[in-house]
Amino acid sequence: MSGGSFDIDAPRWDLTTFTGRLKHFFNITDFTTALLPDSRLDEAKALVESCRAGSVPPGTPEEQLHYAKKLYDSAFHPDTGDRMNIIGRMSFQVPGGMAITGCMLQFYRTVPAVVFWQWVNQSFNALVNYTNRNAASPITSNQIGVAYLTATTTALATAVGLNLYTKKAPPLVARWVPFAAVASANCVNIPMMRQQEILNGIAVTDENGNKLGHSKKAAVKGISQVVLSRITMAAPGMIILPIIMQRLEKYKFMQKITYLHGPLQVMLVGVSMAVSKLEPELRDSIRGRYGESVQHVYFNKGL
């Protein structure tokens, strides 16, 4: 591509379709981007910012521009533009999530093992939630601490309680305890970590990115969707995989390689809102300024 302008923020795929959204999220969650050095990420950011300023370096291929945007989206916060810590990036979710989920599913029989791996998982989740929060809604260190302790306590209480309760239940039921703990903790961890958004609202914009105001209802909707999506993403691996392992472990060859059960489980695990739904004062303000021309507002719900 010759020097000039290039709309690097234009969607590469049609995000109004499921296939387009799937390709977009596969793109930004590519775990190989987490292996790149900070210097390479900073180069990508510089290229993206140059394109946004209306100046594409002469001779830059379009594919290189798309790859730079991919690296930017995978490593830099959409609100602040700051480079995110590697563990909290969505691109680290595949290797990090696989390892922790596999260990939770494998080491569920004893209380100490349950406590340890649930603590590791909640620590990991808290960091991810904080890293991907809506940065326009600041949160204090005390609020972070309370959110982390509350979620961890919820997960441990659920896991240990169910672990003891299922001692006499069928073995498969006990294997589902980690999922119940993860689901219950997500219902606490995410809202607590992002409580400022619920209390103060989040910025909503029109389709062109023009800020229209702050909405608490948009925050509640966005956070609710995140909670549901986190639980839904965990469900296939944490519900179906125990059934598979329960059957596999009956075979003699599996009983001879118990030391590989953990690694095997690790490998197997592998928004808009209508204006009419907003708070009355914000809705009336938007109607007063824009009439009926703005029907929907848009916001960053976080990940």
C-alpha positions, 0 to 999 in steps of 0.5 A: 500500500502506498502512503496515505490514509487507511481506516485501521479501526474498520472491522475486518469482518462483518461483526453483525454476523456470528461468523464475523464475530467468531473470526474477530475473537479468534483473531484477538485471542490468538495465544501466539501473540502472547509470546511476542516481545514488548518491543514488537507490540510497541512497533505494532502500536506505533503503526496503528497510531500512525494509521489513525493519524492519517499517515500510512508508511509508504510501501506497507502491505495491507496485511501488515496493517491488519496484523499490527491491529491484531497485535494492538487489540490483543495486548493494549487496553481499548480505553487507555491504550496502555499495554496490559500485563500478559497474564490478564490478556485475552490472548493468554486465556487459552494456555492459562485457562487450559492449565488451571481448568485441567488441574481443577478437574484432575485434583478434586478429591482432597480438600487441600487440593480443591482449596489450592486450585480454586485459589489459583483460579480465582487469583487468575480470574481477578487479574483478568477481570481487573486487566479487562475492566472498563478503564473509564470507571476507576476502582480503588485498591480496597475495592479490588481487595474486597472483590478478590477476597469475596470471590475467593471465599465464595469459590472455596466455600462452594467447592469445599462444601460440595466436595464434602457433601458429595462424598457419598454421591456418584463419582461423576457428581464430585467431578462437577464440583469445580464447575459449580465453584467456578460458576458461583465465583464468577457471579460474585467476582466480576460484579465486585471487581467492576462495582464502580461501573454499576454505581457510576455507570459507563460511557455510552456513545452513538454509532460514530463514537460520540459520547452521549453520557453515562448509564448504570443500566448499560453497565449492568447489562454489560457485566451480566453478559460477561458473567453469563459468557464466562460461565458458558465458556467454562461449561463444555470443558468442565461438564463434558470432560468429566464424563469422558474421563469417568469412562476412560479411567475404567480402561486398564491402559488408563489405570496404568498411566495415572500420571498422565491424567492431569496433562490429558485433561489440560489438553482436552480443555483446550454490545449495543443497547436501545436508547429506550432501555436507558435511565429516564434522565439520560434517555431524555437528554439524548432525545433532547439533543438528537431527537429520534436519530439515535436509536441505540448506544454503544459501550465497552462491556469489558471481557 
